[in-house]
């Protein structure tokens, strides 16, 4: 965070600034509640890349355990996780992330088959 903004918050408003958590940057480079913004004239909400990567890591772990099992039962275990994640990010206006995840998940399921 810029020194002038920190000084204003601490001296004038008598607030404590946590340097580890605070930052002043462009909205497209920051993450808030799992969302990020696009870099267009009219910005749109999208799922933050860190959130997508966290989901992929969780799914990778599930796919490793899914090897050699009944695919229908594995999909039943996978379904609530995906439904919950999609429900969390239903406000996202950029759907490309969801399409890429769909392709990635389908490829992983084909690998299990």
C-alpha positions in Angstrom: 0.0 0.0 0.0 1.2 3.5 -0.7 2.8 5.4 2.2 0.6 8.4 1.8 -2.6 6.3 2.0 -1.2 4.4 5.0 -0.3 7.6 6.7 -3.8 9.1 6.1 -5.5 6.0 7.5 -3.3 5.8 10.6 -3.0 9.5 11.5 -6.2 11.1 10.3 -8.7 8.2 10.7 -6.8 6.5 13.6 -7.0 3.1 11.9 -4.4 0.3 12.1 -3.2 -0.9 8.7 -2.1 -4.5 8.3 0.7 -4.3 5.7 0.5 -8.1 5.0 -3.2 -7.9 4.0 -3.5 -4.4 2.5 -2.6 -3.5 -1.0 -3.4 -0.8 -3.5 -3.5 -2.2 -7.0 -5.6 -2.5 -10.1 -8.8 -4.5 -9.6 -7.8 -7.0 -12.3 -4.7 -8.0 -10.3 -6.5 -8.3 -6.9 -8.8 -11.0 -5.6 -11.8 -10.4 -3.3 -14.0 -13.2 -2.0 -12.7 -15.5 -4.7 -13.6 -13.1 -7.5 -11.5 -11.0 -9.8 -12.2 -8.4 -12.5 -11.5 -8.4 -16.2 -9.4 -5.7 -17.8 -12.0 -4.2 -20.1 -13.5 -0.8 -20.3 -16.6 -2.2 -18.7 -15.1 -4.7 -16.2 -16.8 -8.0 -15.5 -16.6 -10.4 -12.6 -14.7 -13.7 -13.0 -13.5 -16.5 -10.7 -10.1 -15.6 -9.5 -7.2 -17.8 -10.9 -6.2 -18.7 -7.4 -9.7 -20.1 -6.7 -9.7 -22.1 -9.9 -6.3 -23.6 -9.0 -7.4 -24.5 -5.5 -10.4 -26.3 -7.0 -8.2 -28.1 -9.5 -5.8 -29.3 -6.7 -8.8 -30.6 -4.8 -10.1 -32.4 -7.8 -6.7 -33.8 -8.7 -6.6 -35.5 -5.2 -10.1 -36.9 -5.9 -9.1 -38.2 -9.3 -6.1 -40.0 -7.9 -8.3 -41.8 -5.4 -10.8 -42.6 -8.3 -8.5 -44.9 -10.2 -9.8 -48.4 -10.6 -13.3 -47.6 -9.1 -16.8 -47.6 -10.5 -17.0 -44.5 -12.6 -20.7 -43.9 -11.7 -19.9 -43.9 -8.0 -16.9 -41.7 -8.5 -19.1 -39.1 -10.4 -21.6 -39.2 -7.6 -18.7 -38.2 -5.2 -17.5 -35.5 -7.6 -20.9 -34.0 -8.3 -21.5 -32.2 -4.9 -18.1 -30.6 -5.0 -18.6 -29.2 -8.5 -22.2 -28.1 -7.8 -21.0 -26.3 -4.7 -18.2 -24.6 -6.5 -20.4 -23.5 -9.4 -23.0 -22.2 -6.9 -20.3 -20.2 -5.1 -19.2 -18.5 -8.4 -22.7 -18.2 -10.0 -22.3 -14.4 -10.1 -19.3 -14.6 -12.4 -20.0 -13.0 -15.8 -17.0 -14.6 -17.6 -18.0 -18.1 -18.5 -14.7 -19.1 -20.2 -13.3 -20.3 -16.9 -16.2 -22.7 -16.5 -15.8 -24.0 -20.1 -12.1 -24.7 -19.5 -12.8 -26.5 -16.2 -15.5 -28.6 -18.0 -13.0 -29.6 -20.7 -10.3 -30.4 -18.0 -12.7 -32.5 -15.9 -14.0 -34.4 -19.0 -10.4 -35.2 -20.0 -9.6 -36.5 -16.5 -12.7 -38.7 -16.6 -11.7 -40.1 -19.9 -8.3 -40.9 -18.5 -9.9 -42.9 -15.7 -12.0 -44.8 -18.3 
